[in-house]
Structures are given as C-alpha cells and as structure tokens.
Amino acid sequence: MALQICPKCKENSFTWFIGGKSHLTNWSCFNCDYEAKENESDECICENCEKKTKTKLKDKETEYWWCSNCSTISDL
C-alpha cells in the first residue's frame, strides 16, 4: 500500500484501509491524524492528470474531489 500526499497537511503519510461492514475505503494520515471516507462509486477522470483516479472524499466537515494520482483537490 503506497502512501499518498495528505489533503490536509500535505505530507506523504496518507494511506487507506477497507472498513468493516460498510466496505468503504477509509483514509487516514499518520502525520496529522486526518481521516476521510472515499466513495469509490464516484470515481472519474481527473482534469489535471487525465487519469481515472479522482474520487470523492468525505470527512467530518466537508466532501470534496481528490485525485490519488496527482493530489489535486477540488470542490464538488
């Protein structure tokens, strides 16, 4: 499992795991303890890198688009 750039602290310490009964992908940062859930059914092509690696992340406060390939963040 490769580490990604955390959308919150921008460190290379963001990783994922599949959560229990919900089967949602949960993301967490080892550096700043940021956590978000990924909605994989909303995956699409990123306008920045043109890869199909852009998904919705939802944390306690907001939901946004995030690209796991180029770490671009955009509003819904």
Beta strands, then each sheet from edge to edge (+ up, - down):
strand 1: 4-5
strand 2: 12-19
strand 3: 24-29
strand 4: 35-44
strand 5: 54-58
strand 6: 63-67
strand 7: 73-75
sheet 1: 1+ 2- 3+ 4- 5+ 6- 7+
end
